[in-house]
Amino acid sequence: MPAIQTAARLRHFGTSIFSEMTALATAHSAINLAQGFPDFDGPDDVRDAAVAAINAGHNQYARSQGRPELNRAIAKHVTQFRGIDLDPLTQVVVTSGCTEALMAMALGILEPGDEVITFEPFYDGYPVVVAAAGAKLVPITLHAPGFAIDLAAVAAALTPRTRMLLLNTPHNPSGKVFSRLELEALAALAVSRDLLVVMDEVYEHLIYDVPHVSMATLPGMAERTLTLSSAGKTFSFTGWKIGWAYGPGAMVAAVQAAHQFLTFCSATPLQLGIAHALTSLGPDFYEELAAMYRRKRDFLVQALEAAGLRTCPVQGTYFVLADFSRVFGGDDRAFCRWLVEHHGVAAIPPSVFYGREVDAGRQLARFAFCKRDETLQAAADRLQRIGGAP
């Protein structure tokens, strides 16, 4: 037998922490607040629209760049909420979730040796897609509890090889929403150094108490910013894996160049279901969505605080980071294992979301509140039993 192993550029990434913690939660019959997916479905009429598309025979390959109905719906949605006008057929590409959009972006745009600046903690897919393109991820650390951007650190990290800023707002896992002032400062750096910007905005409608500002709306940024989003977070159909990218035609074409050889196209009837969602659900849906998650956020934050943890402010997403150092003496991996084994609640150890200052996440745990009220109540009941650790 020949020696077979994972390619060196991906070998050290190992098994996803989400798979690891979900398996541990299953083994201990724990309540899974680790993986970020709802334990409830989205709107019935959106699901029914996808079923209707199947029954109507829309079951073959879609246009690789996306069913025109969905591309038009995305463009209209962007105009409605961001004030940006797009050509739906050349400035929008539909992908198999935002994760594939990230990979297609990296493969389609980055060259070997390019440097990509991002903020840590980061979504754990960022290092993988950048490495797959032969580029280098350069993380700038955001520190709890406020996760303020250190603009001087960003400027100091710029080199002649810097090609791109890869940003995520609302920010997973911190729950921070970048302010207009922060984005304007980053935009000024991008313009002055002629950098490309990729904005991961999958949580764009999960905003609490602060406004969401899209980078592409700032002066000088529309021509250099690719924006990524996803139906999974907004409509609670994460398993459908319908994402998209929009921006300048040349950047979208680069994404499409890779996308056509990764998945070619996303599931046709599910694209039509999301097209229905984007065209039929009015502003009230998005307001009620944010209100629902704000209530769930407040409930889980209160439960964590009552258990002795100190939570970081949550302005967006459906995650909360909590400092557990008052109730447990080990690091985040040990805490999350202890929490599952002794209290039946699963969380994510966020040190895996750091590349440079790993210690910055070792006293934190990430909890997801995208769960039914009864799930959160059951978790709160178990968290009440935390009184300390050996």
N, C-alpha and C positions, 0 to 999 in steps of 0.2 A: 504493500500500500504506500502511495506517495505521502509525504508529510504535507498536511493541509492545515493552514491556520489563517485567521483573519488578516487582511492586509495591514501592514504596519501603521498606516496613517489613521486607521480606525481601531486598532487593537486595544489601546489603553482605555477606550471609552467603556468597555465592558457592558454588562446588562443594565438596562434602564432601571433607575431607582423606583419608577412607578410600578414596573413588573415585580420588583423585589418586595416592595411594601404591600402590594395587593396580594401577593402569594402569602405573605406573613399574616395579613389580616384574615385571609380565608382559613388558614391553618388554625387560628385562634378564635374564629367566629367573632371577629372584631367589627365594629362599625367603621366603615372605610371613609374617613375624611382626608385620605391621602390623595387619591387620584381625582383630578379636576373634571369630573363629568357629572351632570345632574342624574339623580335617581328617579327622574320623572320625565315624561315626554313633553314636547312642545305643542303648539296649537293643533287641534284635531283637523282643522280644515287644510292645514299645510300637509299633514300626513295623508289626508284624503286626496289632495291634489296629486301627490306622488303615486298613490295607488291608481288613481284615474289615468295617469299617464301610462302606467304599466298596462292597464286594461285597454287603453286606446292604441296600443301597439308601438309605443315609443321606447323600444327596447334594443335598438341597434346603436352603433357608435354615434356619438355626437360629433359635431365640428370640433376639431382638436382644441381650438381656442375658447370653446364654449358654445352652448346652444344660443343662438341669437336672442331668443326670448330672455334668457338669463343675463346675457351681456347688457342688453338694453335696460333691464330692471336694475342691475348694479349701477350703471351710469346714471339712471334717474335718481337712485337712492343717494349717490354721492353728490349730485347736484342739490338735492333736497336738504341734506344734512351738512354738507361741507361747502356748498356754493361753487363747486368745481365742475366745469363742463368738459365732458369726455366724448370722444368718438367710440361708441361701444364695440365696434368691430376691430379697431386697431389699438385702442388704449386700455383695453380690459382683457385679461386672460383668466379663465376659470381653471382651477387646479384641484387636485384631490386633497383637500384640506390646506390649511396654511403651512403645515410642515412640508408638503411637497412644493408649495410656492417658494419656501425658503431654500430648499435644495435646488430647485430649478433656477432661482435667482443666482445662487452662488455659482452653479455650473455654467450659467449663461453669461454672467457678467465678470466674475473675478478671474484674474490670471494668477498663475503660480508666483508666489512671492509678494503678492499684494497684502497690505495690512488693513485690517478691519477693526475699527474701534467700537466697543460696545460697553455697556455698564453691567457690572456684576453686583448682586446675583442676577443670573440670566437664565432664560429658558434653556434647558440642557441640550436642545437641538442645535443651538447656535455654533458651538465649537465643532460639532460633527459636520455640518454643511460647509463651514469655512475650510476645515481640514480636507474634506472631499474634493474641494476645488484647488487644493495645494496652496491656499493662502494662510495667513497667520491672524489669529484673533488676538486683539490687544484689549484686555479688560481694564476698566476704570472702576474702582470700588465705590459703591454707595453704602453708607454706614447707617445702621439702625440707631434710633427709631425713625428718624425723619427722612433718610435716604436722599439728602440734598446733593445736587450735582456740584462737583468740584471742577469748575470751568478751567482753573489754572492747571489742574491735572490733565484735563483733556488736551489743552493747548500744548502741554509739555510732552504728551504722548505722540504728537504728530511728527511724522518723519517724511522724507521724500517718497517712501513706499506706501504711505497711507492713501488708500483709494476710497474708503467708504466709512460712513457712520451707520451702524446697525442699531436702531433704537426701538424700544418697546414702551408704549404708553397707551392706556393704563398698563402699569408695569407688573408683570408676573416674575417673582413671587411676592414682591413687597407690598403691592396694593397702592403704590404711589402713582399719582397722575402728574406728569411733567407740566409745570406752569408755562404760561405764555412767555414770561421773561426768560425762563430756562431754555425754551425752544428757540426764542429769538437769538439768544447768545450762541447756541449751537448752530443755528442757521448762518449767523455771521461768520463763524469759523468755516463752515462748509463753502460759503461763497468765496471767502478770501483765499481758501486753499484749493478751490475747484474740486470739491469732493462730491461723490454721490452719496445719497442718503436713502436708506431703506427703513421704512416705518412699519413695525408690526403693531397693528391696531385692532387685533382680534377682539379685544374687550371694549371697543369704542362705545358701546351702548350700556355698559355696566359701570356707571359713573355715579358717585354720591357726593353731594355737597360742593363740588367744584366743577368748572367747565372742562370739557375735552377740547383741546386745540390740535388740529391736524397740521403737521409740518408743511404739507403741500400748499396750505393756504397762506403761508407767510411770504413776504416779498422775496423774489429771486429763487424760490424753492420749487415751484411747480415743474420747472424744466430739469431738475436734478433729483427729484424725489419719487421713489416707487413705494406705494402704500399697499400693505397686505391686510386682508381681513378674512372673515370666515363666518359661515352660517351656523356652525356648531354652537358657538358661545351665545349668539344672539337668540337663536330659535330653539335651543335645547335639543338639537338633533346631532350630537357630536359624532355618532356612528355613520352618518351620511357622508362625512368627509368632503364637504363642498366648500372650497376656499377660492380666493381670487386675488389678483394683483392688478393695480391700475397706476397709470402715470404716463410719462412721456412715451411716445410710440417706440422709440429706439430701445428703451429699457424693457418695455413689455415684449417687444420682438425677441430680445435676448432671453427672457424668461420662457417664451414660447419655443425657442430653439431647443432648449433642454427639455421642457415639459413634454413635447411631442414624442420624445424617446424614453421618458420615464413612465408615464401612464397613458400617454396619447390623449385620453379624454377621461373626464369623470362620468359617473353613472348618469345616463340620460334621463330616466324618470325622476331621479332625485334632483337633478338640475332644474327640471320643470317644477318640482315641488317648491324649491327655494325661489324660483322666479315668481311663483304665486305668492309666497310669503312677502317678498319685497314689494310687490305691486298692490297687494290687498290689505296689508296691515298698516293702519294709519299711525299718526304720532302718539295716540293714546296707548298703543301697544308698548312702545319703547318707554314711555313714562311709567306705565304700570310694571314693566320688567324691572326698571331701576328701583322702583318703590318696593317691590317684592324682595329683591336682593338686599336692599338697605335694611329691611326688617330682619332678614336672616342674618345679616352681618351683625346687627346690634345684639341679637339673641346669642350668637356664638361668642362674640366678644365678652358679653356679660358672664357667660358660663366659664370661659377661660380665666377671666379676672377673678371670679369667685373661687376657682380652683388654685389660685396662687400664682398664675402666670401673668406676665405683663405684656399686653398687646401693643403692636405698632399701629399707627393710624392707617385706616383703610379708606382710600378715596376712590378706588375703582377695582375691577376684577371681582372674582368670588373667592379670594384667598385672604387669610389673615396670618401674619407672622407673629409668634409669641415667644417671649424670652422665658425660659423655664428654670433659670438658674436658682430661683428661690425654693424650688421643690425637688430639684435633682442635681446631683453633683457631677455627672458625667458629661460627655459631649452629645451632639445632636443625634448621632446614630444610636448611641446607647440609650438615650432618652426615648427615641421613637420605638425601639425594640421593647424597652421596659413598659412603655405606655400600652403597647399592644398586648404584651404577655400578662401584665398585671391589672390592667384597667379596661382592656377590650376596645380601645380606640386607636385607629391608625392615622398617622400623620407622616409628613415627608421631612427628612433631615435636609435642610437647605444648604449644607456645606457642599453638596454635589453641584450647586448652582454657581460656584465660585471657581475661578481658575488661577487667580493670583493671591488674594488674601483669604485663603480658605478659613482661617480662624475667625473671620468676621461673622461667619454663619454658625459657629459651633455651639452657641448657646440659644439657638432659635429652632423653632419647628413651624412648619407650614400646615395649616388646616384649611380645608375647602368647605364653604358653606352653601354650595349649590346642591342642597339636599332638601328632601321633604321635611316639613316641620316636625313630623313624628321621628324622623331619623335624627334631627338635631336635638330634639328633646331627649331621646335615648342616649345620645352621646353626652349631653349635659348631665344626665343622671349618673353616668359612669365617671365623668370628670369630677363630680362632687366628692368622690371617694379618695381623690389625691390629697395626701396629707404630708407627704415626704417620701424619701426613698432611702434604701440602705446605702 
